[in-house]
Structure formats: C-alpha cells, structure tokens
Amino acid sequence: MKHFRKGAADGDEGGRVPRACVSDLEVTFRHRGVAVRAVRGVSIEIAAGEIIALVGESGSGKSVLGLSLLGLPVGDPPAVVTGRAEVCGVDLIAASPAERRRVRRAHLGAVFQNPMTSLNPTMRIGEQVREVAGSTAEAVRLLDLVGIPQPGRRLRSYPHELSAGMRQRVMIAIAIATRPDLIIADEPTSALDVTVQAQILALLRDLRAELGCSVLLITHEIGVAAAVADRVAVMYGGRLVEVGAMADVLATPAHPYTVGLLDSRLDLSLPVNHRIPVLTGMPPDPRDPAPGCPFAPRCSLRTEDCAKSPIPLTPAGFHAGEAACILPAEVDRNRARGPASAFPPLEEPERSRPAVRCRGVGKSFRLRTGSVRREVHTVLCDLDLQVGAGEAVAVVGESGSGKSTLLRLIAGLEKPDRGVVEVSGTSTQMIFQDVSASLTPWLTVERQVGERLPRTLGRAERRARVIAALERVGLPAAVADLRADSLSTGQRQRVAFARATIVVPDVLLCDEPTSALDAPLAASTLNLIQTLRREFGLTVVFVTHDLAAARFVADRIAVMFRGEIVEIGAAEKVAHAPSHPYSKALVEAVPNIGSAPEQRLAEPAGAVPASAPLTGGADVETAAVAVRGRVKPSEVITLCVLATLIVVMLGAPWLAPYDPDLPVGKPVSPPDAAHWLGTDEVGRDIASRVLVGMRASWWGALCVIASGIVIGGTVGAVAGTLGGIVDRILMRITDIFIALPAALLAIAVVAAIGPSYGHTLVAVALVWWPLYARVVRGEVTRLRSQPHIDAARMSGAGSFELGRLHLLPGAWPPTIVAASLDVGALILMLSGLSFIGLGAPAPAPELGAMSARGLPYLLDSWWVPIMPAIGLLVLATIANLAGDVIRDRLTDR
C-alpha cells in the first residue's frame, strides 16, 4: 500500500475529539402512508482513526443511521429526522443543503452495498473517478492505491466489465478521493465471495492506517466485523443494545441479542451433527414498535419490567462498554456454544447407483462484445461429478466459477454443450438463490406449494396436504392464504422448501440459499436442510461460496475454480486440511472469531430449546402482513370526479333536457335558463349534445383500447411466450405499424373505407394495437427470465399453466397502466378525426365535429364552438388524471 498522506487524526488531540457524534437520533419516515420508526433514540461517538462496526439483522436501522450521518434524505417523501448527527463539528440534521454538500465533499466518503447500482453504467470508470479526483493522474493513483491492477488501462473500462470485487474497489477509490475524515461503508462485502471479502476488509484496514480516517462499517455478519473493527455497536429494532470493544463483546457479551447473533454465526468449528442455536420469533415491526426493550418478545430472560419502558444503555459490568439490559447477570457471558440438540442419525441408503452423474460436461455461452462481434465464454470444462443416493455434496467456489450453471444443468433448466448429465429418479427440485423472486408474487402460497400435487386430488385434500407441508417446515396454516409479499424473508425461504418437499423429490438442489440472509436466518435454513434430509433421505447438491455452510450441510465438498473441480473430498478434510492452493485460500478467507467454546451448561439466551423440532423462524404465530398504501386526497377527488362524470355520461340520454338531434329553440341563442350552454347554428341544445358527445367519445376510446388489448395482447403474449423466429416475425410486423404515423394511417384507412363513426374506431384500433403488443411482449419476455418461472417449471407446470398463472397475470398491470394513460389521447384523436369530417355524419353529436361546424360563429357566437371544446378538454383531462392515479396505485403495489 502506497503512502497517501498523514493521518487526519494528528490535530485531534490524540483522538479525544470524535469524528462523528450522534445524539438522540430519531428517524421516522412514511411508507405507503404508514409511519415507520427506523431509528429510535440512538447516541454514539466515532473517534478519530477508529473502525467501529454497526451490527444487526436486516431492518434494524443500520443503513438509515449511516444515511443520516451522510446527510442524505431517507425515504420518499423524506423522513422526519430529529436529534443531532455531527460530523467534524457540523450537525448534518440542522445544516442547510449547501452545508451538507460541503461536509460530504470535504469530510465524508461512502461505500454502498451494491457498486453496480452506485456506479453509472454508461460512464467509463476513469470519468467517474476523475469527477472526484480532479485529474487523470490522481485517478490512476487512487485506483493503484486500492489495489486495482493496471489502473491506467482500467480507466477505459465500464462497470460491467469489472468483477464485483473490482467494482467495490472503484467505489472505495471514489470514497477516499477527497481524503475523508470518515468513511461510511454500508454492507461493502455482503454480495462478495469470501476471498474477495477478505481483500476488501484488508483494504479498509490498510486505508485506516494510511489515511488516519475513521470507518463506520455497517454489516449483518459479526465475523466480518471481528476481522477489522476496534469497537462494535449492536443495533436491534432501531436502538443500540450493546456497545463495546470488539474483543470484549466477543468474549463477554452483555445483551441476549448479542449472544444470539454470536451463537448463530457460521464458522468452521460448528458441530456438524447438531442444530445451530438460533433466535426464535421475528424482528420487531418498525410500524408498531414495542414501548420497552425491542428484543423482549424474543428473549428467554424477559420480565414484566422489560416491556414497560425503553431501557437505556448503561455500563455493561462485564466489559468496559455499555448494554441495554436490566438483567446482565443472567446473560450467558461465556458464550459457550456447545451442541444444542443432535439431529437424528442418517440412515445409510443403498448406493448401488449414483443419484447424479456428470461426465465430461461442458457449457459455453455466447456473449455480445460489440454491435456485431460475439465472444464465446466457457463456463464448464469437461467436468466430472458423481453424487450417491442419499448423499449431500456441496459445490464451493467464487462467483463465476460455474457452480450455478452446473446446478441448472442437473435441474434440466439448461442443456450441456457436450458430455452427459444423468439424474436417477423422476423428481428433482431446486431452492433458488433469490427466494423472493422464485415465488410468483400474485399467487397465494397454497396455489404455489400445491402445484406439484396430482390434479386428481380434491380441493380439501389438496389444502390439507399443503398445510401439512407448511407445518413440516415450521409455518402456520394461515400462511397458505397469503402471497409472497406478505411474508418475511425467512418465511419465504420455508415456503420454498415446503413446495420442494410436498412431493418428496429424489434430488434437492440448493443454489446459494443462505448467501443473502442474516446469520439467524442462514442458520435456520441450514438446520432445516439437515432436518429434511434426514426425514426424507434426500440427495442434496448444495451450491455455496461459504465453506463453513458447506461443511455443516455436506458429506463431501467439491471445490470449483474456473469451470473445473480442482478438489473433492470428505467435508472435514477439505475444510480443515485442503490440498489444493485455491481450497487453502478459501479456508483462510473464512471469517473466524475464535474456535468453538466449551459446551454450555444451559441453553443460550434467546435460542431455541434443545427439544424444538425445528429452529429459527418456526416459532411464528402470525405472518407479517403487507401494508396497502393509503389513497391520497387528490386521488380520491380525481376518482370521485371521474365516477360522477361516468354516471352522467351513462345517463346522458336521460339527463339531457332535450333531444340532441332536433332543434328546440332559436339558432345560436346564448346560454340562458332554458339552454344552459346555448343553442347551435340550427337551434339544437348544446348542453344535450355535449353530454351525448362526451358519452360517445368515452365509449369510443374504451372500444379502441379493448380491441387493442385483445389484438395486441394476444400478439405480444404469443411472441413473448414462444420466442425465437415467431417472436422476430411478429415483432417486425408490429414495428412496421409503429413506424407509421398513427394519425395519418388512421386518416388513410377511413378515407379508403368511407367516413363513419364505426369506420373511425376500426381505423384507430388498427394503428393502436401494436403499442399493447410491445408492452405485453416486453413484460412476458422479462418474466420468462425470472426465477419464479424456473421454479414453476421445476414444479411441473405445463406450457398452458405457465402462461395462464405465472406469465400473463404479471403482464396485465403494465398493460392496464398503458391503457389508462391512453384514454385521454384516444379521445383527442377520435375528436380530431371527426373535426376534419372523418367521423359520424351529421347530425350525430360528436365533440370534434360540433367544434368544427361552430368555427364560423367563433367571433359572434363563441359558445357554439367553445362549449363542445370545453367538454372535450374536461373529458380528456379527467381521463388523464384518472390514468395517473391508476398508474400510481398499480406501480405502488
């Protein structure tokens, strides 16, 4: 690491002046009209040159605290923030926007979780680093400082051309460009492999030494925190529950939640035949926080006093830090993580024939590297793997090594280019990496879990089997009636296992099922896999980049590197005595905060009792329910006006005071009590004609939209579902129609078949359907690549069911949004055609034709052309506003 500058702490009187100071910080934002208390009364200081880790489960408020220290808005609309968040003496809560920008520029650096979304994908790396560095030479120096090889060459690369680790290094280079006093790193390693994770953590540690900066490291992995942090602050339910030196908190934790986090961590010292102790219950709901200790509902040590009022941080007693617990003496401070309860012994199956056999398997993909040029990327190279019946094999390696591709070949979702993949039995099921995306969002849990059941079963028996499958994985029967968006991440994971095992599969494939989970949820998932494996005698192929998880689940571990298996052997041997250099690097990169302590004399605080049949998340009485957004007053007003207008138009023939086609008074009479909008050039009542004309325009627009959706939706659905040559042919035809000017084409069609209102509707429908074809085709194509489609295929859904249940329902919301926004435009187009004489012949009351015939009277009798024009404007405006409301409501959901 090259020397950059002297530490910024030199002028801080030996580090006594804090770089950042948070005092009684409260952050409340509104999500879908509901108040969410994300941070509640947090106070903490960050010393000069200190690395402090902020640890806790997802949803505990860690990132919100980090954003507050950056002076960035939280939520839309922005959150209500009270208290103080000082950085280098400036309170970013009370500061003006200009002052916040100055502090961020001069004193702060930020590294976010996903560098791909933080970096501009359309700009080269050099341009983005130069923006903050000021010159190309400084940009090269920064990239060299953070360990990017050939930094001068990398300046011309785009973000997608770099690996995940390299992108994160670029983000760190941007963060330190202004030589900040404080770097806020929000989950900088959560999406990285263990080897890259170790490099990033070492880089943060070296940067602290070189720059003298402070670092706030936000993470949900306490092993990551232990690798670099001087102090740790444990956050739960928007509050700090324990703060202290890293070594002290690891050795003698003073809060039950900290004990639970430490107990559920994954490392290479886990006893493989025993359940991992994990926290029961669910994290608190920030929409309805408990008045007392936020951890009380999940704590086995709770008393009545715990739930009465907030418990402040007080001296821990067992280390020099603080803890928010009134019973510190009862907390198991030794953190001895011995075996809780043993799994049932595995029954040795007959292994006369392997369950999975891969011989000489190769797989390549063609990647576009330019407008014409394509490059062949080889993912698997002559790979051989054999998995015995009832055996669990973990496939370990970095991202890009070919692990997930191998799993998709075994699942039958991809075909090998060469070699043979053989799977014994008839049923293979897969747990996908993104469990939330693998569940169809608009279907209930019962419908998805029961998809693998025989169709001959009655409804009652199907429901009974679904409930039995849910209860087997620790979920209550009430979950069957919910959709995926009403479930927590842990519940979704268990639903996926229930779907996979409702009909016992021969082979269970798991693709990184713990990679994005907090430690308690990851431990719960591993426990569940072991339980199901023993109950059903499953053959398991478990893909992961976490060697500790692989050792806990598998009998054997296969290590993959660049499409090849470089080592395979017994799990214990590979984890503790690897032979290949790459395997050794993986083992060394596993975060380890100490070997397993001696066995507990009592159950750990907050852990599941040894007698519990399942662990982690199983003790859930009620499922989380999604909050539906509240309707805004403006939306209510718009919809009420629209409803009134529709009622008026539907009843126009009865509400109109006169026959719209017959003269009822003097020609061009001004508005009066008898004729509210006056009479036209032949003495017909304008109010009656406007009412009926609005009705005709409204129904005409709806008819065009309905026909367009039917025709275009059918074309788009067929093209998107079948793909290939059918898609190309249908979309080329669609593009020809889209390329032609809609109005001119409609005029040409009407001129060819003769002017009438019906002919006008047909002409406009012919030019409007391609828009819906494109929308539906695009959405169906997008949905086809989603994990929930692969999951439905694995569940045995046929082509018809796949389209009817898993594709088309997802394509209708954007189609409805597009159609609702088109109503106003169609009303204007239809009126425009009737204005130039291509609508219904006189005396039909059409708004465009009425305005056209009244133009000669504009100066003398303005109401004749203006009143129909006002009616047209009101109708189109209300239609557009209603379309906006529908768009907002559907996209919000």
N, C-alpha and C positions, 0 to 999 in steps of 0.2 A: 504494500500500500504506500503510495507516494505521499510525502508530506504536503498538506494543503494549507494550513495556517495554524497559528497558535489557538489554544482553546479559548472560547469566549468566556470561560469562567474566570479568567485571570483578574478581571475587575470586579468580581462578585464577592470580595472579602472572604475568600476561602470557601465559597459555595454556600454561605449562610443566607444570601438573598435568593429567594426562589425565582426560577424562570417563569413559572406559572403558578397561579393561586386561584383555586375555585372555592367560592364561599356560598353556602346555602343555595346552590343552583337548583332551580325548578324549571322543567321544560314540559309544557303541555301543548300538544297540537291536536288538531281536529282531523279525523279520518272518517270520511263519509258522514259528516255531521255529528260524530261522537268524540267526546273529549278523551284523549289518550295521555295519561301522565307517564311520560317516558323516563324522566329523571326527577327524583323527589328528595330535595334537601341534601345534595352532595357537597362535601367540602374536602379539598385535598390540595396539597402543595407538591410541586415538582422542583427539585433542587437543581442547581447548575451542574451539568455534566452527569446527571443521573439517568439511568434507564429504569423506568417504572412500568410494570406490566399491569394492564387492566383486564382482569379475567372474569368470565362468567358465561352462562348459556346465552344462546341467541334470544334476543328480545329483552335482555336485562338492562338496556340503556347505554351500553358501552359506546356504540358509534355515535349516538346522539350527544353524549358528553364530548367526544372528540370533535364533532362538528361545531359545538358551542365554543370550544377553545379556538377553533379556526375562524370564528366569527361568521360562519356560513349559515344561511337560513335552513331550518328544518321543516319539512312538510310543505304542502300547498293547500290552503294558504299557510304562510309561515307560522311557526309555533309561537306561543306566548312564553317568553323566557324571562325569569326573574332571578335575582341574586347577582353574583359577580363572577366573571371569568377573566382574570387578569393575565396578560402575557407581557412580560418585560415592563410591568407597571401600568399598562393600558387596559382598562376594563372594556372588553370587546362586546359586552352586553349594552352598555350605555354609550359607546363610541358611535360617532357618525359613520356612514358608509365609507366616506373618504378616508377616515382614520383607520377603519378596519382594513381597507385595502393597503394602506401604508404599512401597518403592522404585519400583515401577511407577506408583503413583499420583502420587508426588512428582517423579520424575526422568525417566520414560520415556514416550515416545509411539510408537505403532506404526501403520504404514500397510501394509496387505496387498495382495496382487496382485489379488484379485477382491473389490471392495467390495460386490458383490451378495450374496456369501455372508458377508461380515463385518457387514453391516447387517441388523438384524432386519426382515424383510419385513412383519411385522404391526404395526409401530410407525411412527408418523409421524417424519419427520426431526427435528422440534422436540423430541419426547420423548427421542430418543436423544442429541441434543447437550446437552439440558438436564441429562441424567443426570450428565454430567461437568462441564458449565459451571456448574451451580448455579442459574441463573436464566434467564428468557426473554430479558432484555436482553443478558446475556452471550452467549447462544446466537446472537442476531441479530448481535452484534458479531463473533463468530468466523466466522460464515458470510460476513459482509461482508469480513472480513479475508482470507479465502481466495478472494475474487473471485466469489461466487455472487450474481447479480443478484436484486434484490427479495428479500433474505433474510427479511424478515418474512413474506412470502407463502409462501416455500418451507418454512417451519416446519411447514405443514399438509400437505406432500406426503409420499407414501410413496416408498420407494426405487425401485420400478419406474416411477415417474412422472418420474424424472430420467434424464438421459443418463449414459453411462458416465463421462464426464469430470466431470460434476457430482457423481456418487456418490463419485468419488475425492476431490473437493474436500471433501465432507462428512466423509470418513474423515480427511482431513488436519486439518480443523477439530476433530474429536474428539481427534486425537492431540496437538494443541497446546493443548487447553483447560486443562490443568494447568500450562502453561508449562514444558515438559520441558527437561531439560538435554541429552537425547539422543533423536533421532527415528530409529527403525529402519524404513526403507521397503523392503519386500520386493517387488521387481518391480512398482513402482507404475505403470509405463507400458506394460507388455508387452501388455496387451489393448486399448490405446488407439490411435486414429488418430494420424498424425504431427503434425497441428495441435494436437490435444488434448495429446499427449505433450509438445510444446514448451511449452504453457501450464503443465503440471504441473511440469516441470523449472524453469521460470522462477519458479514459486511457491515451490518448495523453496529456490531460491537467495535469493529475497527474504525468506523466513521466517528463513533463517540470519542475514541482515543485520539484521532487525528484532528477533529474539529472542536472538541470540547463541548459539543452540543448535548442537550438533553433529549431523551426519546420517550414518548408515550407509546408503548406497544400494546395495541388492543388485540386480544386473541381469546378464543374459547378453549385453547389447548394449554393446560398448565405445564406440560412438558416443554412446549415452545418457550413459555415464559421463564422456566427454570434455566434454560440454556443461556440467556443473556441478561436477565433483569437483576437489578440491585434490590428493588423493592417490588412488592406485589400488592395490588388493591383488588379485592374480590367484590364483584358487584352482582346484586340479585334484586330483581323486582324494582329497579330504578334507584336502589340505595346501595351504599357501601356497607358490607357486613364484616369485612376484616381488612386491615392494612398493616403491613409489617415488612421487615427484611425478608427477602426471598428464602434464605436458608432457614430462618426461624419459623416461618409459616409452613414450610415443608416438613420441618421436624416436629413442631408442636402446634398444629392448627387449633385455633380457639373458637371457631364457629362451626356448627354442624354442617352447614352448606359446604364450607371449605373441605371438611373431612369427606363429604360425599363426592366432591369433584376429584379429590386425590384418590379415593378408593376406586372410582370408575375409570381411571386412566388406563391406557393400553401401553404396556411395555413388554420386554422380552422375559420378564420374571413372573408373568402371570401363571398361576397353576392351571394347566390346560383342562383338567377333568372336573373343575369346579366352576360354578357360576361366578360371574363378576358382580360384586355388590354394586347396586345402582340405586339412585334416588327414585322413590316412588312418587306417584302423582304427577301433576302438571305445574309448569311455571305459572306465576300469578298473571291474571289478566290486567294489563295496564289501564283498561277502560273502567275497571271497578276494583281498585287496589284496596287491600285489607287495611284497617286502621293501625294494626300493630305490626309485629315483625312479619315481613313478607314471606319468610320461609316457614312460618309456624304451621300452615296446613300440611307441609310435607315432613315436618320434623318429629322424630320419635320422642324427643325430650320436651316437647312443648307443655306449657302450663297455661292456666287461665290468664295469668299476667302477660303472657307473650302476645295475646291478641287484643289487649286493651288499648295500647298507645304505642307510637313509634319508639323503638329502642335505639338510643344514640350510641355512637362509638365511644367506648371507654377503654382504659388501659387493660390489655389482654391478660396480664398477670403471669402468663407463661412465656411471653416473649416481650420485646420492647415496643411492640406495635399496639394496635387497638382492635377491638372486636365489638360487634353489636349483639351481644348475647348476655342474658341475665343469669345463665347457668353455665358459666365457663368451666367450673369444676367438674361438671358432668360430661363434658365433651371428651371423647376419646382422643387424648392428645398424642398418644404414641403412634397413632395412625398405622397400627399393625394390621396389615391387610392379608390376613390368612384366608384359607378357603372357607367360604360361607357354607354352601351346601353342594354336595357332589352331584354330577349328572349321573343318570342311570348308566350302567355299563353298556357298551356297544356289543350288539350281537354280531358274531362273525358270519357274514353271508357266504354263500357258495360263490367262488370267484372262478368258475370254470371258463367263463367268457368275459372279456372286459366290457364294461358298460359304454365306454367311449374309446375309440381308437382313431388316431390321426396318423396317417402315413405319407410322408413326403409332401405335406400340404404347402402350397404356395399361393399367395394372393397379392395382386398388384392393383393399383388404381391409377387412372389417367387424370392428371391434373393440368388445368389450363394455366399456362405461364405467360400468355400474351393473347392478342386478338385471334391468332391462328395457331400458334405453337402450343403443343401439349407435351407434357413430360410424364414419364412412367415412374410412379413411386411404389417401390416394392415394400410391402408391409410384412409378409411372412415368407421365409425362405426354407423350403424343404423341411418343414417342422414335423417331428415325430412326438406323439404323446399318447400314453395309454392310461386309462383310469379304470380300476377294477370296480365291480359291483359292490355298492355299499361303502366305497372309499371316498374320502374327501381330499381333493388335490387343490392347492392354492397356486395360482399363477401370479407371480410377483414381478414387477418391473416398472420403469419410468413411463410417463406418458409418451406415446408414440412408439412403444416397443412392440405393439401388435397384440396386446392382451385382449382388448375388447373385440378386435376383429376375429381373433380365434374363437371367442365365445359366440359371436354371431354366426360363424361357420358351423359350430356344433349345434346351435339352435335352429339352423336351417334358414336363417334370415338372409344369409349371403351364400354364394356358391364359390368353391375354390377354383382357381385357375388351373391348378394341377394337384395331383395327389388325391387321397381318399379320406373322407370323414365318415366314420361308421358309428352309429348310436344304437345300442340294443334297446329293445322295448318299443313302445308306441307313443310314449308321452314324455316330452321334455318341456320344462317350464323355466322361466327366466325372471329374475329380480333385476330391474334396470337401475342404472346409476342415479338418474333423476327420477325418484319415485313419484314426485308430484306430477311430472309430465307424463308418466306411464299410466296414469288414471284418467279416463275420459271425463272431462270436467262437468259435462251436462248430464251424465248418467248417475244414478244412485249406486251406492256401494252394493246393495243387493243385486242389482242388474249386472254389475261387472263381476262380482265374485261368483255369481251363479251362471255365468256364461259358459263355463266348461261342463255343466251338468247336462245329462241327457235331456233332449227336448220332450221325451215321453213322460217326464215327471209332471205331476200336478202342481198347481201353484202353491198349495200349502206345504207339500213335501219339499219343493224347491226352497221355500223360505226357511223351513226347519233345518235343512242342510246348510244353508248359508249362515244362519245364526250359530249352528254348531261349529262351523269353520272359523267364524269370528271369535267365538268364545275360546276356541282352542289356542288362538294366538293372543288371548288376553283382552279382547274388546267386548264391550257390552252389546246386547242385541239392538239397542237403539241406534247404533252406528249404521245398521243396514239401510235405514231410511234417509241417510244423509248423503250429500255429494262431497266430492273431494275437497272443495274449497271451504267446507265446514269442519275440516279435520286438521289436527296438528300434524307436524312432520312425522312424529313418532307413530301416530295413528295411521297415517297413510302408508308408512312402511309396513305396519302389521296387516293392513288391508291387502297389500301386495302379496304378502306371504299366505294370507288366507285364500286368495284367488289361486295361487300356485299350488296349494295343497288340498283344496276342497275335493279334487280327484287326485289321489296320490300319484305324483309323477315318478317315472323311472329315474330321471336325472334332473337335478335342480341346479341351474346356472345362476350365479350371483355376480353381477358386474358392479364392482366398487360400491356395495350397499352401505358402507359406513363413511365414505370419503367426505361427505358434506355435512356430517352430523356432529353435534356436540358430544363430549365424552360420555355422558349418561345415556344418550340415545344410541351411540355406537356400541356401548357395552350391552345395552338391552337387545340390540339387533343380533350381536354375536351369540348371546345367550339363547335367543330364540332359534337361531340356525342349529345350534347344538341340540336343543330340545327336540326340534322337528326331525332332525337327522336320526336321533335315537328312537323316536316314536315310530317312524315310518321306514327306517332302514334306507334312507335316501343316499343316492350317489350325488356328491356335490362337487362342482367345479367353481372355485371361488377366486375371482379376479380382484386384485388389490395392489396398491403401491405401498401398503403398510405391512411391514414384515411382522410386527407384533400381532396384528389381527390375523395374518396368515398362519402364524404358529399356533394361535389359540384354536382356530377352526379346523385346520387340515391335518391329515396323517402324513402327507408328503407336500413338499414345496418345490415348484418348478420356477426357476429364475429366468426371465426372458430379457434379452438385450438385442435390439435392432432386428427383431423378427425371428430370432433363434432362441432355443432353450440352451443356456450356457451351463446350467447346473440343475440337477433334480435329485432329491433325496429325502430322507426322513426329516420331518419338520424340525425336530430338536437339533439334528445335526446341522442343517442349513442355517438355522437361526443362531446357533452358538459356536459352530466350528465350520464355517463355509470354506470351500476350497478355491472357488473362482474369485479373481480380484474384484469383479463387479459385485458379486454377492457380499464380499467383505465390505465394500463401500456402502452397500445398503444397510448392513448391520451397524456399521459405525455411525450412520446418519440417523438412526432411530433415537429420538429424544428419550433420555433415561435420567430420571431424577433420583435414582437410588435403587438398590435391589429390594426385593420384597421383604418387608419386615416379618418378624415372627407372628405366628398365628394369634388372632385376637382371642381374648378371654370372653368377650361379649360381642354382640352384633354391632357393627358400626352405626353411628348416629345417622339416621335418615336412610339406612339401607334396608333392603327387603329381608325379612326374616328367612332363616335357612329353610324353613318348611314351605316357603312360597313356591308354587309350581312354575311360575313364570316370573321374570323380573323386568323392571323398567317400563313404565308406561302402562302396565297391565292393570294397575290399580286406578282405573279411571271410571268414575261413576257416571259422569255425563260428558258428552263430547263438546268440544268448542263449537260454537255456532257463529257463522259469519254474520257480520252486521250489514244489513242492506242500507244503502245510502239514503239519507233524508232528502226529500224533494225541496228544492229551493223555492222561495216565494215567487220569483219571476217565472219559474217553470209552471207553478200552479196557475198563475194568471194566464200564461200563454195557452195552456191546455184548456182552461175554462173558456177563454175566448174562442178557441178552436171548436170546442164542443158546442158552444152556443151557435157558432156560425154553421156548423154541420146540421144542427137541428133546424135552423132557419132555412137552410138550403134544401134539406129533405122535405120540409113542409112548404117550400116555395109556392107550389100550385094552390095550396090552401091559404097561405098567408098573404099572397099577392091580392091587393084590393080589387084589381081589375084583370080582365083577360089581356095578356101581354100582346096578343096579335091583333086586337081590334082597337080602332080609335074610340076614345072615351071623352075627349074634350077638344078644345081649340088647339090647332097646331102651334108648336113652340111656345106654349104657355109657361111662364116662370113658376118656380116652386111656390105652392100655397098650401092651405089646409087640406084641400081635396087631393092634390097631387104633390106629395112631399118633395119629389125631385123634378117636378115639372112634367111637361109632355114633349114628345119628339116632333119631328117635321110633319107627321101625319096625324098627330093628336093622340098617340098611344102613351100610356102611363109609364114614365121612365123607371120609377121605383119597381113596378111589377116586372118590367123587362130586365132590370139589373138583377133582381132576385133569381129569376129563372135562368138568366145568362150565367150567373155565378155557379148555379147548380150544374148547368151543362158543362162549364169549364172544369169544375171539380171532378165530376164523374168521367169526363173525357180523359183527364190526366191520370186518374186511377185506372181506367181501362188500358191506357197505353202502358202504364207501369206493370199491371198484372200480366198483360200479354208479353211484355219484355222479359219479365222474370221467368215466365213459363218457358219461352223460347230460349232466351239467353241462359237461364239456369240449367236447362237440360243440356244445351251445348257445352257449357262450362263444366258441368258435372261429369259428362261423358269424357271430355278432353282431359280433365284433371285426374279422373279415376283410371282410365286406360293408359294414358301417357303415350310415349313412342310416336309412331307415324300417325296415329289417329289424332293425337294432340296437335302435332305440327300442321296437319291438313286443316283441322277445324279452326285453329288459331290464325292461320294465314287468311282463310275466308273472313274471319272476324275482323282482322286487321284491315282488310280491303274496305269493309263497311265503315270502320272507324276513321280511315284516312279521308273518306269523302265528307265534304261539308254537310252537316246534318240538315240544315235549313234548306240548302239548295237541292239536296237529294229528295227531301220531302216535297218541295215545290214541283220537282220534275215528275215524281210519282203521281201527285194529284193532277197535274196537267195532263198526264198520259191516260189516267183512268176516269177523269172528269171530276169537277168540283162538287163535293157534298161533305157533310159532316162525317159520315161514316168513312168515306174515302180519305179524309184528312187524318182520322185516327189510324187507319191502316198504314198510311204513308209514314206517320211519325213513329208508329210501332216498329216498322221495318228498319228505321235508322237508329232506334233506341236500344234494341235488344243486345247489340254487341257489347255495350257498356256492362250489362249484367253478366254476360258470358265471361268477360275478362275478370270481373270481381269474383264470381263463383269458381272459375278455373284456378285463379291465383290462390284462393283460400283452400280449395281442395288439395292443390299441389303442396301447399305449406303443411297442411295437416297430415298428408301422406308421409312426410318425413319425421313426424313427431313420434316419440316413444310409445304413446298410448295406442298408435296404430300397430306397431310391432307387438305390443302386449296383447292386443285383441287378436292378432294373427296367431300368437302363441296359445291363446285360449281357444282356438278352433273356430273363430268367426269366419263364415264364408264371405264371398265377394258381395253378395246382396246385403247381408247383415253389416258388413264392414262399411258399406256406403250408407245404408239407412240409419245406423245407430252411431257410428263413430266419425263419419265424414260430413255428411250433409247437414246435420244439426249445427255443426260448427261453422258451416259456410253461410247459413241464413242470417245471422246477426249483421255481418258487414253488408250483406245484400240489402237487408231492410234499412240499414243506415243510409246506404247509397240511394235507395228508392225514396226514402223520406226527404232527402235533400233535393231530389229531382222534381218533386211535385210542383214547386214554385216555377222552376224553369220550364216545365211542360205546359203549365197554364199560360205562361207568356208566349211560348212557341205556338200553341194552338190558337191563341188570340191573334198572334201576328199573322198566321196564315189566313184566318178569317178576315183580318184587316185588309189584306190585299185581294180579297174576293175568292179565296180557295176554301171557304168553309161552307156551312149550310146556306142555301139560297134564302133570300128574304121571303117572308117576314120573320124567320127564326131569330129569336133573341140571343145573339152572340155578342159578347162584350167588345171584341175587336171590330166586328162589322158595324156595331152601333156607333162606335167612336169614329169609324171611317165615314159613315153616312152623315155624321153630325159635323164633320170638319167645315163645311161651307157656312155653318152657323156659329163658328167659334167666336167671332167678334161681336155679333149682335145677340146671340142667344147661347152663351157659353155653356149653360147647363146641359145642352143636348149632347156634345161630345165629351164634356169633362166628367159628368156623373158616371157614365159607364167606365171611363178610365180610372176614376177613383175606386169604383167597385173592383176592378181588375187589380189595382195596386194593393188594396186591402187584402184581397184573397191571396195574392202571391206572397205578400209579407207574412201573413199569418201562417201560410203553408211552410215558408222558410223557417220561421221561428219554431214551429212545431217540429220540423225536421232537426233543428239544432237540439231541441230537448230530447228527442228520441235518440239522436247520436250520443249525447252526453250520458244518458241513462244506460244505453246498451254497452258503450265502451267502458263505463264505470264498473259494470258488472263483469 
